[in-house]
C-alpha cells in the first residue's frame, strides 16, 4: 500500500499534437485547399512524440513510498537502509536518488542519511508530505 506517490507527468500533453493539427487544418481551410489526411498524419506524429515524452517523464520522475521501499525514478531504496529523514544536512556533492545530476526541476531536495552514514538526496514536489510519510516508516 503506497504511503506517498507522485507521478512524473500526466497524460494530458497527448492532446497537444491533435490540437495543433486541427488548428493547422483550420488555418489551411481558410487560406486555401486543405489536406485532412496530411494533418491527420501530423497530429498522430506529434501525439506519438508526446507519448514517448510522457512515458519517459513518468518512468524517471515518479515517486512511490511503501512500508518496505522508496522508489525515486528508476532507483529503488529499501526503507530499512534509511537511518534518518529529519534534521539531516545536505552536503555538497550528495548523490541524487534516481540517477540524475541534480534533483528534477520543480522538486525540492530531501536529504536522507543511510545506515552507512552517507547522505543521499531524495526529492519531491511536496517535501513536507514526503517527510511525513517517511517519518511513519523511519524512526530517525
Secondary structure, DSSP 4 states (H G I P E B T S, - for coil): --SEEE-S--STTHHHHHHHHHHHHHHHHHHS---HHHHHHHHHHHHHHHHHHHHHHHHHH-EEE-SSEEEETTEEEEGGGEEE-SS----TTPEETTS-SSPPTT-EEEEEEETTS-EEEEEESSHHHHHHHHHHH---
